[in-house]
Amino acid sequence: EDEYTYFARVTAPIERLDIKAGDRVTGGDLLLSYDISDYERSVSEAAISREQSEDDVKGKIDKSNEYSSKYNKAASDDNAYAILYAWQRESADSQDESQYTENWNIQCEADSLKKRIAGKNEDIAEKKTEYDKLSAAEKTGDKGKEIQGDIDELNEDIAGLNKGLAGLPPTQMTPDEYARFNDTANLMEDINRNWTQAKTEKKTYEEGILNKSQKEALEKQTDLLRSREEAAQIELAKAAEGVRADCSGVVTECMVKEGSIVTKGTPLFRLVNTDDLKVTLMISKYDIGKIKIGQRAEADVAGKVYDATVSRINHVAVSDDSDKNKVAVEVSINEPDEALILGIEADVTIYTDEEDGVLLVPYSALYTDNEGDYCYAIEDGVIAKKYINAGIRTSEYAEVKEGLSENDVVITDAVTDDQIGEKAVGSVH
């Protein structure tokens, strides 16, 4: 018979064990059930972790997409304010440069007039010094009058220059110019403030955008949790399935008890397949040559005869209890039933050759000498020796191909040639 050992496919407590050694089971029967509460809890926890991860990833990706949209707007504003600021800066610089040029020209003109006035005053001082050095007579004379005329002329020149200096436009801005200046300054301040805000938002939103690697890392994290959930579901399915008989058979041994905790790989019980029962024979060297796989056989088990077939011939001889080498031959029971009991002896007949409708004589009536096989028969009331052509032989009968006819009487008792011709009375068995 084929014996199978069942092993635990999971680690779990045994909730129910429905078999014991010697029980007969049918293929598909539930033999053992596990307590699956731990596996159900593991599946629930794995599902929660996976859902939380999926929600977290979705939230981060949604936030990244939102930041990406806001970043694009901030980047667009940054570019727009940069252009606007540059344009306003150029306009303000143009206004400042025009005002500066105008003020510069006025200041240069004023400085030139002031230098001329200072020069005229120096000339007057020199004339007065020269006049003071004159004598009283000279002061009233032509020399004195000439110097006084020069001084008067210089004073007239100074008066003209002062008039020109006073007529120069002011170097400060007019109220209109000042108003335009303030408008430009305020506008540039607004532009600069909004530009700074756009650049800050751009940087902030850019830092919140997930790149490709970060998104892949989040997806891998979720994939890992999905795999763990699937693994937990597979283990739950294994535990929920319990252990079922793969075939009909008889339990030969139980190695666990109900309520015990088994680990994966623990031997649980052994089952002999009763759908494929075999009888093992030990055949001597004299008969093994007649045995072939597929030959018809009969097995007598506890008084019930079963049709059987030679299924295996071992190619290595082993010593039996008598210390003689014999060959193990397996004979399979064709249609085993529940009456068969494992481990008991059986009488097996192997039909090495078969013929239908043949003439048979008891094997005890068959003799052999140098001339061949023969039997002692009764002919006309006396013992006669008859040579025959013997065919198939068993332990009980031998086939007669030639030399005897149906209804001939053969002698099964011990006879010798010395008794040939003696009277004999036969009795048919």
C-alpha positions in Angstrom: 0.0 0.0 0.0 1.0 3.7 -0.4 1.4 5.5 2.9 1.3 9.3 3.0 2.4 11.6 5.8 0.4 14.8 6.1 2.2 18.0 7.3 0.9 21.2 8.7 0.8 23.9 6.0 0.3 26.7 8.6 1.1 27.6 12.2 -2.1 27.5 14.2 -3.9 25.8 17.1 -5.8 22.6 16.1 -9.5 23.4 16.7 -10.8 20.0 15.8 -9.3 16.6 15.0 -11.9 14.1 13.6 -9.7 11.0 13.2 -7.7 8.5 15.2 -5.4 5.6 14.3 -7.3 2.8 12.6 -10.1 5.0 11.2 -11.2 4.6 7.6 -11.6 7.8 5.6 -12.9 8.8 2.2 -11.1 11.0 -0.3 -12.2 14.6 0.4 -13.1 14.1 4.0 -12.2 17.0 6.4 -9.8 15.4 8.9 -8.5 18.4 10.8 -9.6 22.0 11.4 -7.5 25.0 12.5 -8.4 27.9 14.7 -8.2 30.7 12.1 -8.9 33.7 14.4 -5.3 34.9 14.3 -5.2 34.7 10.5 -8.5 36.6 10.2 -7.0 39.3 12.4 -3.8 39.4 10.4 -5.8 39.8 7.2 -7.9 42.6 8.8 -4.8 44.5 10.0 -3.1 44.1 6.6 -6.2 45.5 4.9 -6.3 48.5 7.2 -2.6 49.2 6.7 -3.0 48.9 2.9 -6.0 51.2 2.9 -4.3 53.8 5.1 -1.2 53.7 2.8 -3.4 54.1 -0.3 -5.2 57.1 1.3 -1.9 58.6 2.4 -0.4 58.2 -1.0 -3.5 59.6 -2.7 -3.4 62.6 -0.3 0.3 63.3 -0.9 -0.1 63.0 -4.7 -3.2 65.2 -4.7 -1.4 67.8 -2.6 1.6 67.5 -5.0 -0.6 68.1 -8.0 -2.2 71.1 -6.2 1.2 72.5 -5.4 2.3 71.9 -9.0 -0.7 74.0 -10.2 0.1 76.8 -7.7 3.8 76.6 -8.5 3.0 77.2 -12.2 0.9 80.3 -11.3 3.6 81.6 -9.0 6.2 81.0 -11.6 4.1 82.9 -14.1 3.6 85.8 -11.7 7.3 85.8 -10.9 8.1 86.2 -14.6 5.4 88.9 -15.1 6.5 91.0 -12.1 10.1 90.7 -13.2 9.2 92.2 -16.6 7.0 94.8 -15.0 9.6 95.8 -12.5 12.3 96.1 -15.2 10.0 98.3 -17.3 9.1 100.6 -14.4 12.8 100.7 -13.3 13.8 101.8 -16.7 11.1 104.5 -16.8 12.1 105.8 -13.3 15.7 105.8 -14.2 14.9 107.8 -17.3 13.0 110.4 -15.3 15.8 110.6 -12.7 18.4 111.0 -15.4 16.5 113.9 -17.1 16.0 115.6 -13.8 19.6 115.1 -12.9 20.8 116.6 -16.3 18.6 119.6 -15.9 19.7 120.3 -12.3 23.4 119.8 -13.4 23.2 122.4 -16.1 21.5 124.9 -13.8 24.1 124.3 -11.1 26.9 124.7 -13.6 25.4 128.0 -14.8 25.0 129.2 -11.2 28.6 128.2 -10.3 29.9 130.0 -13.4 28.0 133.2 -12.4 29.1 133.0 -8.8 32.7 132.7 -9.9 32.4 135.7 -12.1 30.8 137.7 -9.3 33.7 136.6 -7.0 36.2 137.7 -9.6 34.5 141.1 -9.9 34.5 141.6 -6.1 38.2 140.8 -6.1 38.8 143.4 -8.8 36.8 145.9 -6.7 38.9 145.1 -3.7 42.1 145.6 -5.6 40.8 148.9 -7.0 39.8 150.1 -3.5 43.3 149.2 -2.2 44.8 151.1 -5.1 42.5 154.1 -4.5 43.3 154.1 -0.7 47.0 154.4 -1.6 46.4 157.7 -3.5 47.1 161.1 -1.9 44.2 163.4 -1.3 45.1 165.4 -4.4 45.3 162.2 -6.5 41.9 160.9 -5.2 40.3 164.1 -6.5 42.3 164.1 -9.6 42.0 162.0 -12.8 43.6 159.0 -11.3 41.1 158.8 -8.5 38.2 159.4 -10.8 39.4 156.6 -13.1 39.6 154.1 -10.3 36.1 155.1 -9.0 34.8 154.7 -12.6 36.3 151.2 -12.7 34.7 150.3 -9.4 31.3 151.6 -10.5 31.5 149.6 -13.7 32.5 146.4 -11.7 29.5 147.0 -9.4 27.2 147.3 -12.4 28.6 144.0 -13.8 28.1 142.3 -10.4 24.5 143.6 -10.3 23.9 142.1 -13.8 25.4 138.8 -12.8 23.4 138.7 -9.6 20.3 139.3 -11.7 21.2 136.5 -14.0 21.9 134.2 -11.0 18.6 135.1 -9.5 16.9 134.3 -12.8 18.1 130.7 -12.9 15.3 128.0 -12.4 15.3 126.1 -9.1 17.2 122.8 -8.9 14.4 121.1 -6.8 11.4 119.3 -8.3 8.1 121.0 -9.0 4.9 119.8 -7.3 3.8 118.0 -10.5 7.2 116.4 -10.9 7.2 115.4 -7.2 3.7 113.8 -7.6 4.8 111.8 -10.6 7.9 110.7 -8.7 5.8 109.5 -5.7 3.4 107.6 -8.0 6.3 105.8 -9.7 8.0 105.0 -6.3 4.7 103.7 -4.9 4.0 101.5 -8.0 7.6 100.1 -7.9 7.1 99.3 -4.2 3.9 97.4 -4.9 5.5 95.6 -7.8 8.5 94.7 -5.7 6.3 93.5 -2.8 4.1 91.3 -5.1 7.2 90.0 -6.9 8.8 89.0 -3.6 5.6 87.2 -2.6 5.5 85.4 -5.9 9.1 84.2 -5.6 8.4 83.0 -2.0 5.3 81.1 -3.1 7.1 79.7 -6.0 9.9 78.3 -3.8 7.4 77.0 -1.2 5.2 75.2 -3.7 8.2 73.8 -5.6 9.4 72.1 -2.4 6.0 70.4 -2.0 6.0 68.9 -5.5 6.8 65.1 -5.5 9.3 64.1 -8.2 9.1 60.8 -10.1 11.4 58.9 -7.6 9.3 60.1 -4.6 6.1 59.0 -6.3 7.6 55.6 -7.2 8.7 55.2 -3.6 5.2 55.8 -2.3 3.7 53.4 -4.9 6.3 50.7 -3.8 5.3 51.2 -0.2 1.7 50.6 -1.1 2.6 47.6 -3.3 4.5 46.1 -0.4 1.5 46.4 1.8 -0.8 44.9 -0.9 1.6 41.9 -1.2 1.5 41.5 2.6 -2.3 41.5 2.5 -2.4 39.0 -0.3 0.1 36.7 1.6 -2.1 37.0 4.7 -5.2 36.1 2.7 -3.3 33.1 1.2 -2.3 31.9 4.7 -5.9 32.4 5.9 -7.3 30.3 3.0 -4.8 27.6 3.8 -5.8 27.6 7.5 -9.6 27.8 6.7 -9.3 24.8 4.3 -8.0 22.6 7.1 -6.6 19.2 6.1 -8.6 16.9 3.9 -7.9 13.3 2.8 -6.4 13.2 -0.7 -7.6 9.7 -1.2 -9.7 7.0 0.6 -7.7 5.1 3.1 -6.9 4.1 6.7 -5.3 6.3 9.3 -2.2 4.4 10.6 -0.9 7.1 13.1 -1.9 10.4 14.6 1.0 12.6 15.8 -1.0 15.6 17.2 -3.9 16.2 19.5 -6.9 18.5 19.4 -6.1 21.9 21.0 -2.4 21.7 20.4 -0.5 24.4 18.5 1.4 23.1 15.4 4.0 25.0 13.4 4.3 24.9 9.7 5.9 21.6 8.6 4.8 19.6 11.7 3.9 16.0 10.9 0.2 15.5 11.6 -0.8 11.9 10.7 -0.2 9.1 8.3 -2.7 7.7 5.9 -2.6 4.5 3.8 -4.2 4.7 0.4 -6.9 1.9 0.3 -7.6 2.7 -3.3 -4.3 1.1 -4.2 -3.6 -1.8 -1.8 -0.8 -4.2 -2.5 0.4 -7.5 -1.3 4.2 -8.1 -1.2 5.4 -11.6 -2.0 8.9 -13.0 -1.6 9.7 -15.2 -4.7 12.6 -17.6 -5.0 15.1 -17.7 -7.8 13.4 -20.7 -9.2 10.1 -19.0 -9.8 11.1 -15.4 -10.4 11.8 -16.0 -14.0 8.1 -16.8 -14.6 6.8 -13.6 -13.0 6.0 -10.6 -15.2 4.3 -7.3 -14.5 0.7 -7.3 -15.6 0.1 -11.0 -14.9 -3.3 -11.9 -13.4 -3.3 -13.0 -9.8 -5.7 -13.8 -6.9 -5.3 -12.7 -3.3 -7.1 -14.6 -0.6 -7.4 -12.3 2.4 -9.2 -13.6 5.5 -11.1 -16.1 3.4 -12.2 -13.6 0.7 -10.6 -13.9 -2.8 -9.8 -10.6 -4.7 -8.7 -10.3 -8.3 -5.2 -8.8 -8.4 -2.4 -7.9 -10.8 1.4 -8.1 -10.6 2.4 -4.4 -10.4 6.1 -4.3 -9.4 9.1 -6.6 -9.4 12.0 -5.5 -7.2 15.4 -5.8 -9.1 17.4 -6.3 -5.9 17.1 -9.6 -4.0 17.1 -9.6 -0.2 17.6 -12.3 2.4 14.5 -13.8 4.1 14.2 -15.4 7.5 15.7 -18.6 6.2 18.8 -16.7 5.0 18.0 -17.3 1.3 17.9 -14.5 -1.2 14.4 -13.8 -2.6 12.9 -11.1 -4.8 10.0 -8.9 -3.6 7.0 -8.9 -5.9 4.1 -6.5 -5.4 0.6 -7.6 -6.4 -2.1 -4.8 -6.5 -5.7 -5.6 -5.4 -7.8 -4.6 -8.4 -11.0 -3.6 -6.4 -10.3 -3.3 -2.7 -13.2 -2.9 -0.4 -13.8 -2.0 3.2 -13.5 -5.6 4.3 -9.8 -5.5 3.7 -7.7 -5.1 6.9 -4.2 -3.7 6.5 -1.2 -5.6 7.8 -2.6 -9.2 7.7 -1.2 -12.1 5.6 -2.7 -13.1 2.3 -2.4 -16.2 0.1 -1.6 -15.1 -3.5 -1.8 -17.1 -6.7 -0.1 -15.6 -9.7 -1.1 -17.0 -13.1 2.1 -17.1 -15.0 0.5 -18.8 -18.0 -3.1 -19.7 -18.9 -5.0 -21.9 -21.4 -8.7 -22.5 -21.7 -10.3 -25.9 -22.5 -7.1 -28.0 -21.8 -6.7 -31.5 -20.3 -5.3 -31.5 -16.8 -3.8 -34.2 -14.5 -3.1 -33.8 -10.8 0.5 -32.6 -10.4 1.0 -35.6 -8.0 0.5 -38.0 -10.9 3.3 -36.4 -13.0 6.7 -38.0 -13.2 9.9 -37.3 -15.2 12.8 -39.4 -16.4 15.4 -39.1 -19.1 12.8 -39.8 -21.8 10.4 -37.1 -20.6 7.3 -36.6 -18.6 5.0 -39.5 -17.9 2.1 -40.8 -15.8 1.0 -44.2 -14.6 -2.5 -45.0 -15.9 -4.9 -47.9 -15.6 -5.6 -49.6 -19.0 -7.7 -52.7 -19.2 -7.5 -53.2 -15.5 -3.7 -53.1 -15.2 -1.0 -50.5 -14.5 0.5 -48.9 -17.6 3.3 -46.2 -18.1 2.3 -43.5 -20.5 4.6 -40.7 -21.7 3.0 -37.3 -22.2 3.7 -33.9 -23.6 3.2 -31.7 -20.5 2.4 -27.9 -20.9 1.6 -25.4 -18.2 2.1 -26.6 -14.6 1.0 -25.3 -11.2 1.4 -26.7 -7.7 -1.8 -28.6 -8.2 -2.2 -29.5 -11.9 -0.3 -30.0 -15.1 -1.5 -29.5 -18.7 -1.5 -32.6 -20.9 -1.0 -31.7 -24.6 -0.4 -35.2 -25.9 -0.3 -38.8 -24.5 -3.6 -39.0 -22.5 -7.2 -38.6 -23.4 -10.2 -37.4 -21.4 -11.6 -40.1 -19.2 -8.2 -41.8 -18.9 -7.6 -42.8 -15.3 -4.2 -41.8 -13.9 -2.7 -43.0 -10.6 -1.8 -40.4 -8.0 -0.5 -42.9 -5.4 3.2 -43.7 -5.4 3.9 -46.2 -8.2 7.1 -47.6 -9.7 8.0 -49.3 -13.0 8.1 -52.6 -11.2 4.4 -52.5 -10.8 3.7 -52.1 -14.5 1.3 -54.8 -15.6 -0.1 -55.5 -12.2 -3.8 -55.4 -11.7 -5.2 -52.2 -10.4 -8.6 -50.8 -9.5 -9.1 -47.1 -9.9 -11.3 -44.8 -8.1 -12.2 -41.4 -9.6 -11.7 -38.3 -7.4 
